[in-house]
Amino acid sequence: MAEVVGSLLRNQGHSVVHAGHALSAISELEAQSFDLAFIDLDLPGLDGLALARLIRSRGYRLPLIAITARADAEAEPAARDAGMNDFLRKPLAGQHLLDAMARHTD
């Protein structure tokens, strides 16, 4: 899924950095600044909820947008409680990503 999201964003002219797991994402955040982050809730190792909590605990304020295939009603409130600013369900179209980005960037 990350390749699809990355491709959709690159096709719209955005720069994309893919982190394959949570610790890689933290390393990327420490190395450079980002306008926002899309976070899959079902990451290997630390899940997306734990990653969002870790990002927030380290003081990062960038918008975090959850992406998930989960259909349960608890997924969105759990994502928001973990520090996510927005929530998207798969399957995604490029316009879904662009709309979410527009809600959280200038």
C-alpha positions as a printed NumPy array, in Angstrom:
array([[  0.   ,   0.   ,   0.   ],
       [  2.863,   2.395,   0.776],
       [  4.028,   2.155,  -2.827],
       [  0.543,   3.056,  -4.078],
       [  0.253,   6.054,  -1.738],
       [  3.783,   7.189,  -2.598],
       [  3.098,   6.872,  -6.295],
       [ -0.18 ,   8.799,  -6.058],
       [  1.558,  11.617,  -4.186],
       [  4.613,  11.719,  -6.453],
       [  2.331,  11.897,  -9.491],
       [  0.889,  15.071,  -7.959],
       [  4.387,  16.549,  -7.587],
       [  4.953,  15.857,  -3.888],
       [  8.201,  14.696,  -2.367],
       [  7.728,  11.411,  -0.507],
       [  9.892,   9.586,   2.017],
       [  8.831,   6.037,   2.862],
       [  9.739,   4.532,   6.219],
       [  9.151,   0.788,   6.308],
       [  8.7  ,   0.58 ,  10.074],
       [  8.201,   2.817,  13.098],
       [ 11.83 ,   3.173,  14.158],
       [ 12.781,   4.146,  10.622],
       [ 10.046,   6.787,  10.707],
       [ 11.468,   8.269,  13.918],
       [ 14.948,   8.349,  12.365],
       [ 13.567,  10.194,   9.335],
       [ 11.804,  12.731,  11.574],
       [ 15.067,  13.371,  13.421],
       [ 16.983,  13.828,  10.15 ],
       [ 14.68 ,  16.266,   8.345],
       [ 11.426,  18.181,   8.632],
       [  8.15 ,  17.135,   7.048],
       [  4.882,  18.901,   6.299],
       [  2.848,  15.878,   7.417],
       [  2.926,  12.112,   7.78 ],
       [  0.594,   9.393,   6.579],
       [  0.738,   6.485,   9.026],
       [ -0.706,   3.044,   8.385],
       [ -2.276,   1.671,  11.557],
       [ -0.997,  -1.828,  10.783],
       [  2.758,  -1.274,  10.615],
       [  5.105,  -4.178,  11.383],
       [  6.598,  -4.032,  14.879],
       [  5.191,  -0.937,  16.556],
       [  1.75 ,  -0.318,  15.096],
       [  0.64 ,   3.068,  13.803],
       [ -1.087,   3.973,  17.061],
       [  2.092,   3.383,  19.06 ],
       [  4.097,   5.306,  16.463],
       [  1.744,   8.302,  16.697],
       [  2.035,   8.3  ,  20.497],
       [  5.84 ,   8.092,  20.227],
       [  5.958,  10.959,  17.717],
       [  3.796,  13.124,  19.971],
       [  5.785,  12.2  ,  23.088],
       [  8.923,  13.466,  21.352],
       [  7.271,  16.832,  20.757],
       [  6.68 ,  16.638,  17.014],
       [  3.661,  18.738,  16.006],
       [  3.347,  17.842,  12.305],
       [ -0.078,  16.626,  11.173],
       [ -0.442,  12.848,  11.357],
       [ -2.981,  11.183,   9.075],
       [ -4.018,   7.614,   9.809],
       [ -4.561,   5.192,   6.949],
       [ -6.222,   1.847,   7.56 ],
       [ -8.155,  -1.004,   6.056],
       [ -9.774,  -1.661,   9.434],
       [-13.568,  -1.528,   9.311],
       [-14.217,  -1.507,  13.061],
       [-15.853,   1.518,  14.681],
       [-13.054,   1.81 ,  17.258],
       [-10.273,   2.464,  14.742],
       [-10.926,   6.173,  14.209],
       [-11.37 ,   7.152,  17.883],
       [ -8.264,   5.114,  18.777],
       [ -6.265,   6.883,  16.062],
       [ -7.382,  10.312,  17.241],
       [ -6.66 ,   9.403,  20.879],
       [ -3.142,   8.376,  19.832],
       [ -2.534,  11.832,  18.335],
       [ -3.649,  11.491,  14.73 ],
       [ -5.155,  14.612,  13.168],
       [ -7.126,  12.866,  10.446],
       [ -8.299,   9.406,   9.444],
       [ -8.636,   7.717,   6.032],
       [ -9.947,   4.257,   5.209],
       [ -8.648,   2.134,   2.355],
       [ -9.159,   1.86 ,  -0.527],
       [ -7.803,   5.322,  -1.242],
       [ -7.829,   7.425,  -4.361],
       [ -5.368,  10.203,  -5.002],
       [ -8.055,  12.78 ,  -4.287],
       [ -8.572,  11.381,  -0.767],
       [ -4.9  ,  11.973,  -0.029],
       [ -4.902,  15.447,  -1.556],
       [ -8.035,  16.452,   0.353],
       [ -6.501,  15.276,   3.644],
       [ -3.287,  17.145,   2.883],
       [ -5.225,  20.321,   2.075],
       [ -7.025,  20.137,   5.432],
       [ -3.7  ,  20.159,   7.32 ],
       [ -1.242,  22.245,   5.313],
       [ -1.12 ,  25.815,   4.104]])
